């Protein structure tokens, strides 16, 4: 193996310590090896940075171990070129495995240029990513709490959700609070309805007449308080996310021209992949990194499992949500593609394929800085026009019709 770097360092990261191996020497010549151990406290990591700067180190490779690599990366980022390595790609041969051997192996791979750099977005994108992922967790927790409220109401035979389309709207919140107090009759609680719900007061009275015990009221009160507790930080997070998205306003608008992609989805996409598509040579590289591409597993001329590879799970979830939204749009290319694949392969595979297509579209929209241009729902019909004509003619002939095709002449 030929050497590519004269001064480089491999770091094996753990929770409480890091082991660094510094290699210094001319290319393909004698190499001086120095190994040091530092704790992961900030002062020791600063000593690690000063040591690397004093030795003239230009490149550092860090194994992506959980979240423990992040403090090391944050401190070294401004001083040297830090390469985050996938642990699976730099796995050493089995045998004498120690922390020292691991950092030596990482340093040797780095010196020979055999470590592929993992994608790390710039700091503003990383901060936006933290916010969007945290918002998603809180929204999921709030949804679970709403489902818990529905369960309590059903257990008490309160059929409020069968009458009101939004149990947690303005009217619903007041009625739920009245249920926890247990001081009003169903007729009095039904009068709390507002807007269109007032037209359903007789049905409301019937639905609120249940068997709500003190035990149900206690659980309902705790769930509503927890829900309010979750909704406040969600609203604050959304304001913070909007502020972080201000520099990327143009990109957000361009992404929202894609069917199935709305404001929150656009924010999540930017948070996961950033806006600089030069980091990915092609859309295939991006989809492979995201884990949206079919697996490539072939041996002895036989193609085996084509399951998608592991990638960014948050991005995959966002793309699948966007795919479900796009599949329900009318007269769009993405909707036609979904129904075309779902008829042959099933809905779940069709959603994954549609998410992959949306990611490819996102790549080109961000790279070219142009809005999405829909190909139309009849794209596949035009693409395979002759086959479609033959199929439809055969179908009509099987029903007993004599068919002759004559093109419509368009007036000049």
Secondary structure as UniProt FT lines:
FT   STRAND          7..13
FT   STRAND          17..24
FT   TURN            27..28
FT   STRAND          32..39
FT   HELIX           42..54
FT   TURN            55..56
FT   STRAND          59..63
FT   TURN            66..68
FT   HELIX           69..76
FT   TURN            77..79
FT   STRAND          81..85
FT   TURN            87..90
FT   HELIX           99..111
FT   TURN            112..113
FT   HELIX           123..155
FT   TURN            156..157
FT   HELIX           160..162
FT   TURN            167..168
FT   HELIX           170..181
FT   HELIX           186..190
FT   TURN            191..192
FT   HELIX           195..200
FT   HELIX           201..207
FT   HELIX           214..244
FT   HELIX           246..248
FT   HELIX           249..255
FT   TURN            256..257
FT   TURN            259..260
FT   HELIX           263..273
FT   HELIX           277..279
FT   HELIX           283..290
FT   STRAND          298..299
FT   TURN            300..301
FT   STRAND          302..303
FT   HELIX           313..327
FT   HELIX           333..345
FT   HELIX           347..368
FT   TURN            377..378
FT   HELIX           379..383
FT   HELIX           385..398
FT   TURN            399..400
//
